[in-house]
Amino acid sequence: MKVIVLGAGLLGVTSAYFLRQQGHEVVVIDRQASAAAETSFANGGQISVSHAEPWANPSAPLKVLRWLGTYSRDTLQQLRRDIGIQYDQRTQGILHFYTDAKEFEAAEAPAAQMRELGCDRRVISADEAVRIEPALSHVRNRLAGATYTAEDESGDANRFAHELVRQCEKDGVQFLMSHTITALREAGGEIDHVEATDAEGRFRTIRGDAYVVAMGSLSPLLVKPLGIDLPIYPAKGYSVTMPVADASMAHQVSLTDDEYKLVFSRLGDRLRIAGTAELNGYDRDLNRVRCEAIVRRVEELFPGAGDSSQAQFWTGLRPATPSNVPIIGRSKLPNLFLNTGHGTLGWTHSCGSGKSIARIVSGLAPEVDFAFTGVAPSPRSGVALQPAAQTR
């Protein structure tokens, strides 16, 4: 089949790669000049399968999301072995540190819950945290404790996407960049074509046999005229990237700062710090106060580690759903598929989601138990399909 993938972020590029692996002709369309230029451009960098906090509510079944996360991480690791992709990856785990004794005590329950699900999230002392990450020694006297998951990873999602695009192009995937998608047109109960304008403003019609929507927070705007309501809202996050100034003070392990709700990743000779969330619709303006607060926290925890005079600030819109469960699968239109709504876990779930949607488009059963929309659940999972209202 000829499959049109709408969006060249992490989810679009991974979908395209695995669709090509299934033997399809693949065309990817994106309004930006290069891949992963929006939400995937400067995220926190963590592959955080074992951290339950974003998932801990009654409508987000932990074991189902854990299965998708573990499957996705395994798929990413297999991809590294298969094509040798490099993206400043680190496999030293994620250390979540606490400066408040009550918050640290409260961390024991979710850590135990994740261990019951097969994720080795250990509760450790402040001293052990410093042994794992010596850069925390500067604030040792303020640490109440930490949790550590050795199996989790980190890496530059943007670099990963660009490297995977190169592989896709070698494999024959076509990328139509600087093409703004204006509409999906329906005929006879299915999608007939995509309408877009190129960089010069020229109108184009692009046809395929199947279509995959992987446009993050823009996804609901594209499919709403088709009568499909996606419960996705843009949640604006911030990040700061700065060069390493003093390697002896800079962290090596990916970290999560519970007090400030920030994540820290080491991307080669750069430090990436990300966090916060604003609900301001589709506004992407940078709030300098938030950016400067992140820089101050970095200097407080790791004085002299980064060159804050060269800090680069970024903001992006995370496609959040009320349940934190992404929307992956077939829509009510038989040739229209969805791979969107991953919120803060797009990097964590990208490879597993891309491989799964490629199998669904190909008429194959997904390899993981998950609440895929429009796909019968495995009897092992005991998980019902997502409510029809999400894609009605």
Sequence and secondary structure as in RCSB ss.txt:
>XXXX:A:sequence
MKVIVLGAGLLGVTSAYFLRQQGHEVVVIDRQASAAAETSFANGGQISVSHAEPWANPSAPLKVLRWLGTYSRDT
LQQLRRDIGIQYDQRTQGILHFYTDAKEFEAAEAPAAQMRELGCDRRVISADEAVRIEPALSHVRNRLAGATYTA
EDESGDANRFAHELVRQCEKDGVQFLMSHTITALREAGGEIDHVEATDAEGRFRTIRGDAYVVAMGSLSPLLVKP
LGIDLPIYPAKGYSVTMPVADASMAHQVSLTDDEYKLVFSRLGDRLRIAGTAELNGYDRDLNRVRCEAIVRRVEE
LFPGAGDSSQAQFWTGLRPATPSNVPIIGRSKLPNLFLNTGHGTLGWTHSCGSGKSIARIVSGLAPEVDFAFTGV
APSPRSGVALQPAAQTR
>XXXX:A:secstr
 EEEEE  SHHHHHHHHHHHHTT EEEEE SSSSTT STTSS   EE TT  GGG STTS HHHHHHHHHHHHHH
HHHHHHHH   SS B S EEEEESSHHHHHHTHHHHHHHHHTT  EEEE HHHHHHH GGGGGGGGG  EEEEET
T EE  HHHHHHHHHHHHHHHT EEE S EEEEEEEETTEEEEEEEE TT  EEEE  SEEEE  GGGHHHHHGG
GT     EEEEEEEEEEEBS TTTS  SEEEETTTTEEEEEETTEEEEEEEEE  TT     HHHHHHHHHHHHH
HSTTSB GGG EEEEEEEEE TTS  EEEE SSTTEEEEE  GGGHHHHHHHHHHHHHHHHTT   SS    BTS
   TTT      GGGG 
